Amino acid sequence: MVVFQVITQFPQRYHVFFNSGLPAKAIEKKLIQINPIQLRDFADSHRKGRVDDSPYGGGPGMVLQVGPIYRALQSLPLKLPVILLSPSGERLTQDLVRNLSAEAINRNSKD
């Protein structure tokens, strides 16, 4: 079984996606497991659950703080590969997904 630890501000929204279609079938067959992790649980105590802030140097919008993301990653029981999705990153293609899946299967079969 491949386990996905999903760090998010909105874990309650994941059940909508994973309760239908192919993800639901994969979960039902115990091929995958999805564990949403509440990012706000790792916010600085004085920030009261806030994990975003204004961009350095000003400008519109908000950006996620590094601290809560780092603490969330450190809380995971195993130090597994981390995939960070970004608009400026490599395009997520079917070939890349196949490669990542093969790596996960190979890694799990060695355990």
N, C-alpha and C positions, 0 to 999 in steps of 0.2 A: 504494500500500500504506500502511495506517495502522500506525504502530509504537507499541506501548505499552511504556513503561519502567515496570516495577512494582517499587517499592522495598519490600522485605519482609525480615523476620527469617528467613523460611522459604522460600527460593526452590525448594528441592527438592520442595515440595508442589504447585507450580504445574503440573508436567507431568501430574499425575493429572487435573486439570480440563481442561486444554487438549488432551489426547490423545483426546478422545471428543466426540461430538455436533457441534453447530454450530461451536464454536471450532476443532475439528480440521479440519472442512471448510474453514473460512475460511483457516486456516494453509496447508492443502494447496493451495488455489487462489491462494495468495500475496496474499490480500486484507488480511491482518493479520500482524503479527509481534509476538511477546511476548518482551520482554527482562527477565527477573527480575534485580534488583540486590540483592546481599546487604548489608543495612543494617549488619551487624556490621563490615564492612570499613571503615566510617567512624566507628567508635567511637574515643574518646580512647585514645591508646596506653597510658596507665596503667590503663585500665579493662578491658583484655584481652577485648575483644569485647562488653562489656556496653553495651546501648543503652537500658536502662530503669533506673528509680530509684524510690524511694518518693515518694509525692505530697508536694508542699510543704505544710507544715502538718500532716503526719501523716495517719493514716487507713489503711484497708486497701487492698490492691492495689498495682499498679505502673503507672507512666506512662512513655511514651517520652520520651527526652531530645530537645530541639530540635537540639542541635549535630550529632549524626549525620545527622539528616534534612536539615538545611541543607547539610552537606557533600556528602551524596549527590546532592541537587538541583543543587548547583554543579558536580558532576563530569560532568553530562550534556553531551554535545557541543553541543547546540543549546539555546537558552533557549526552551523550548516552554511552552504553557499547562500548569499543574499543577492536577490535580483531587484534592483532599484529601477523603476520605470520613470522615464523623464522625456519630455517633448524633444529635448536636444540629443537624446541617446540614440542607440542603434535601433533601427526599425524592427519591430517584433513580427517576424514572418513565420510561416508554417515550418520552414526548414530550421529556423532557430528554435522553435518550440520542440520539434522532433529531437534536435541535438540535446536540449536541456532535459527532455524526458529520458532519453537514452542514458545521459549522465546520472540522473536520479535513480534509474533502475539499476545501473551498474553499481552505484554506491550502496544502494540498499541490499543488493544481492551479496555483497562482501561482508555485511554485518551478520 
